[in-house]
Amino acid sequence: MNGLEAATIQCPYCWELIEITIDCSVSSQEYVEDCEVCCRPIVLNVILSPDGLPDNVQVKREN
């Protein structure tokens, strides 16, 4: 598949639900993305399923 997929996460700071875009060309990734609401950095850990779709998306505070 290796495209882009949308996922909804909850910000670990302000608790708002936000939609992120995941690059499905990498099967396991960790990166930082700022919350669209409170602008704080969120660490995302993404693991794709064997069919190339987001299977496990975990979020945590950067600090």
Secondary structure, DSSP 8 states (H G I E B T S, - for coil): --SEEEEEEE-TTT--EEEEEEETTSSEEEEEEE-TTT--EEEEEEEE-TTSSEEEEEEEE--
